[in-house]
């Protein structure tokens, strides 16, 4: 059985720029790549590993579940929760100093 020939596709919007042309100019592409690079730099993540106690892992899952069910937050992951918690812990440590929960947690009292 012989193979059928492929149909010829014609894209009139490309004809004015010549064969094998793209729809965007080089300047448009480089501008988009620069914008993407700047966005990635602002949100760059570094992979690190920390060991959590079992109850802390369960707490992260509980936070995720509560955010979804009771507050309608759909797109949240464990990394985002841990990151937000660490940044908030730093903020309260800087603002409250000795009265912060971190100081209370890690001092011999």
Helices and strands as residue ranges (DSSP letters): H 12-15, H 26-42, H 54-71, H 78-96, G 97-99, H 101-106
